[in-house]
Amino acid sequence: MKVIRGIDSILGIIAAAILVTLLAVMLFMGFTQVVLRNLFSTSILWGDVFLRHVVVWVAFLGAIVATGEKRHITIDALTKILSEKGKKIAGVVTGIASIIVCYYLTDASYRFLVDEMEFGGILLLDIQRWIFQLIIPLGFGLMMLRFAVKVLEDIIELITGKRQVSEMEEVRDA
């Protein structure tokens, strides 16, 4: 479990680093577009298309990071009345459901990506459209993996009664 948790932590760090980088690129590009339009009555031709695709990347990377930290959107109406063990069991059930949903979305988006690779065209600057869409199956796949790690941690905690603390949490809490 330690190896799996380590890989999950590394994936989270990489996703967060790419997320921060793309946010900076997105802010810079958006600011540049506004300045060029308002001051010089021009813009970067492919800037808006690029920004739209960067937003998709930022959304998926944010979801990957949030999933690994268990900070994704949840519906917790039932957890208000459940015991701690009941909450953990409900978390395992919803985690398994999330894994299943992410599996089907990964599969569907992979099929879409394969079609784009075969039939798609150029999006901007001679870059194939599918390269920008790669985040869709990659994002759902990594979310599925991170949900699986969290479900395994919760199952181990239910069985042993001990909370599994990752090295990242130890460093963060220190």
C-alpha positions as CSV (number, residue, x, y, z in Angstrom):
1,M,0.0,0.0,0.0
2,K,2.9,2.3,0.7
3,V,4.1,2.1,-2.9
4,I,0.6,2.8,-4.3
5,R,0.2,5.7,-1.9
6,G,3.6,7.0,-3.0
7,I,2.7,6.8,-6.7
8,D,-0.6,8.5,-5.9
9,S,1.3,11.3,-4.1
10,I,3.7,11.8,-7.0
11,L,0.8,12.0,-9.4
12,G,-0.9,14.6,-7.2
13,I,2.3,16.7,-7.1
14,I,2.8,16.5,-10.8
15,A,-0.9,17.4,-11.5
16,A,-0.7,20.3,-9.0
17,A,2.5,21.6,-10.7
18,I,1.0,21.4,-14.2
19,L,-2.2,23.0,-12.8
20,V,-0.2,26.0,-11.4
21,T,1.8,26.4,-14.6
22,L,-1.3,26.3,-16.8
23,L,-3.1,28.8,-14.5
24,A,-0.2,31.1,-14.9
25,V,-0.2,30.6,-18.7
26,M,-3.9,31.1,-18.8
27,L,-3.7,34.4,-16.8
28,F,-0.9,35.7,-18.9
29,M,-2.6,34.8,-22.2
30,G,-5.9,36.3,-21.0
31,F,-4.3,39.5,-19.8
32,T,-2.3,39.7,-23.1
33,Q,-5.4,39.3,-25.1
34,V,-7.2,42.0,-23.2
35,V,-4.3,44.5,-23.5
36,L,-3.9,43.7,-27.2
37,R,-7.6,44.2,-27.9
38,N,-8.1,47.3,-25.8
39,L,-4.9,49.2,-26.6
40,F,-3.9,48.0,-30.1
41,S,-7.2,46.8,-31.6
42,T,-5.7,43.4,-32.3
43,S,-5.2,40.0,-30.7
44,I,-3.5,36.7,-31.0
45,L,-5.5,34.9,-33.6
46,W,-5.4,31.5,-31.8
47,G,-5.5,32.9,-28.3
48,D,-9.2,32.4,-27.5
49,V,-9.2,28.8,-28.8
50,F,-6.1,28.1,-26.8
51,L,-7.6,29.6,-23.6
52,R,-10.7,27.5,-24.0
53,H,-8.7,24.3,-24.1
54,V,-6.5,25.4,-21.2
55,V,-9.6,25.9,-19.1
56,V,-10.5,22.3,-19.8
57,W,-7.0,21.2,-18.7
58,V,-7.2,23.3,-15.6
59,A,-10.6,21.8,-14.7
60,F,-9.5,18.2,-15.1
61,L,-6.2,18.8,-13.3
62,G,-8.1,20.5,-10.4
63,A,-10.4,17.6,-10.3
64,I,-7.5,15.2,-10.1
65,V,-5.9,17.1,-7.3
66,A,-9.2,17.5,-5.4
67,T,-9.9,13.8,-5.7
68,G,-6.6,12.8,-4.2
69,E,-7.2,15.1,-1.3
70,K,-10.8,14.0,-0.8
71,R,-11.9,17.6,-1.5
72,H,-14.1,16.9,-4.4
73,I,-17.8,17.7,-4.5
74,T,-19.8,15.4,-2.3
75,I,-23.4,15.1,-1.3
76,D,-23.3,14.6,2.5
77,A,-26.9,14.8,3.6
78,L,-26.8,11.2,5.0
79,T,-23.5,11.6,6.6
80,K,-25.0,14.1,9.1
81,I,-26.9,11.3,10.8
82,L,-24.4,8.4,10.3
83,S,-21.8,7.3,12.9
84,E,-18.1,7.6,12.0
85,K,-18.1,3.9,10.9
86,G,-21.2,4.5,8.9
87,K,-19.7,7.6,7.2
88,K,-16.6,5.5,6.3
89,I,-18.8,2.7,4.8
90,A,-20.8,5.3,2.9
91,G,-17.5,6.8,1.6
92,V,-16.4,3.3,0.4
93,V,-19.7,2.8,-1.4
94,T,-19.7,6.2,-3.1
95,G,-16.0,5.8,-3.9
96,I,-16.7,2.5,-5.6
97,A,-19.5,4.2,-7.6
98,S,-17.1,7.0,-8.5
99,I,-14.6,4.5,-9.7
100,I,-17.2,2.8,-11.9
101,V,-18.4,6.1,-13.4
102,C,-14.8,7.2,-14.0
103,Y,-14.1,3.9,-15.7
104,Y,-16.9,4.3,-18.2
105,L,-16.1,8.0,-18.8
106,T,-12.4,7.0,-19.3
107,D,-13.4,4.4,-21.8
108,A,-15.8,6.6,-23.7
109,S,-13.4,9.5,-23.8
110,Y,-10.6,7.2,-25.0
111,R,-12.7,6.0,-27.9
112,F,-13.5,9.6,-28.7
113,L,-9.8,10.4,-28.6
114,V,-8.9,7.5,-30.9
115,D,-11.5,8.8,-33.4
116,E,-10.0,12.3,-33.1
117,M,-6.6,10.9,-33.8
118,E,-7.8,9.1,-36.9
119,F,-10.2,11.8,-38.3
120,G,-9.5,15.0,-36.4
121,G,-7.7,18.0,-37.8
122,I,-5.5,20.8,-36.8
123,L,-6.6,23.0,-33.9
124,L,-4.0,25.7,-33.9
125,L,-0.4,26.3,-34.9
126,D,-0.2,23.0,-36.7
127,I,-1.0,21.1,-33.5
128,Q,-3.4,18.2,-33.8
129,R,-6.7,18.7,-32.1
130,W,-6.4,15.3,-30.2
131,I,-3.3,16.6,-28.2
132,F,-5.5,19.2,-26.5
133,Q,-8.2,16.6,-25.9
134,L,-5.8,14.1,-24.3
135,I,-6.6,15.4,-20.9
136,I,-10.2,14.0,-21.0
137,P,-9.4,10.3,-20.8
138,L,-6.2,11.0,-18.9
139,G,-8.1,13.1,-16.4
140,F,-10.9,10.5,-15.9
141,G,-8.4,7.7,-15.7
142,L,-6.3,9.5,-13.0
143,M,-9.4,10.4,-11.0
144,M,-10.4,6.7,-11.2
145,L,-7.0,5.7,-9.9
146,R,-7.0,8.3,-7.1
147,F,-10.6,7.2,-6.1
148,A,-9.3,3.6,-5.9
149,V,-6.4,4.5,-3.6
150,K,-8.8,6.4,-1.3
151,V,-11.3,3.5,-1.3
152,L,-8.5,1.1,-0.4
153,E,-7.3,3.3,2.4
154,D,-10.9,3.5,3.8
155,I,-11.3,-0.3,3.6
156,I,-8.0,-0.8,5.4
157,E,-9.1,1.7,8.1
158,L,-12.5,-0.1,8.5
159,I,-10.7,-3.5,8.9
160,T,-7.8,-2.4,11.1
161,G,-9.4,0.5,12.9
162,K,-6.3,2.6,12.1
163,R,-6.3,5.6,9.9
164,Q,-3.8,5.4,7.0
165,V,-1.7,8.5,6.9
166,S,0.2,9.3,3.8
167,E,3.7,10.8,3.8
168,M,2.2,14.0,2.2
169,E,-0.2,14.3,5.1
170,E,2.6,13.8,7.6
171,V,4.7,16.5,5.9
172,R,1.7,18.9,5.6
173,D,0.6,18.4,9.2
174,A,4.1,18.8,10.7
